[in-house]
Structures are given as structure tokens and as C-alpha cells.
Amino acid sequence: MYENSLSEKRMFSRASVECELTVSPVNMPMLPATVINISASGIYCISSRSIGDLTRVNIALRINGGEDIPARAVVIREEELSDSSYGIGLFFTRINERGRDIIIEYTSDIESNG
């Protein structure tokens, strides 16, 4: 598992999880990524390709085989990892209330079940 070395105060609970994510940067092909952790404000994921800091992306997230959660996000952090993949921090810039509620419920369930 990849760990975030930053000590941060977060507005929403963040849960470590591995689920699939599709990232669609403008003028680039869709890029599959694996979510490492998630909160109602953003996602940290691993991708085989660099996207670039401050790049705006459309995403589709599916948690536990549920409905797709579409959102828009911006890359707020990107780092090349030792295995030549990229750790990418995405901050949601647009997500509907239902999608945010699904994420909040999911992260709360994980946090309460340890």
C-alpha cells in the first residue's frame, strides 16, 4: 500500500481502499487508475502514466460494484513512484450531492468498522 507522508487536517474522513477509477484528461485518452484512498473531497490513486499538475480531468468512480459516480477534478499532486508508476492526488471540483453522499457513507462505514 502507498502511504501519504503528509500530515494534514481533513474536512472529510479518508479511507484506504482499492477500487477502479477511470480518468479522462482533456485531449488525452482515458486512463485507468487504482484508487488507494478516498474522501468526499478527493482521491489518491496510482496510474501508469503522468497526467500533470493542475490538469483538469473527468472521472468515473465505482465503489463496490455500485453505480458510477461521475465527477470533475484537478490534479493537485503528482509524484513518480519507485516502480515508475505515478501517485496522483485529485481534488473534486464538481461532484453531485448523491455521489458525495455515497463516498461519505462508504468512508464512514470503513472508519467505524476499523
PyMOL commands that set and color helices and strands:
alter all, ss='L'
color gray80, all
select helices_A, chain A and resi 97-113
alter helices_A, ss='H'
color red, helices_A
select strands_A, chain A and resi 15-25+31-39+42-47+56-62+68-80+86-95
alter strands_A, ss='S'
color yellow, strands_A
deselect
rebuild
show_as cartoon
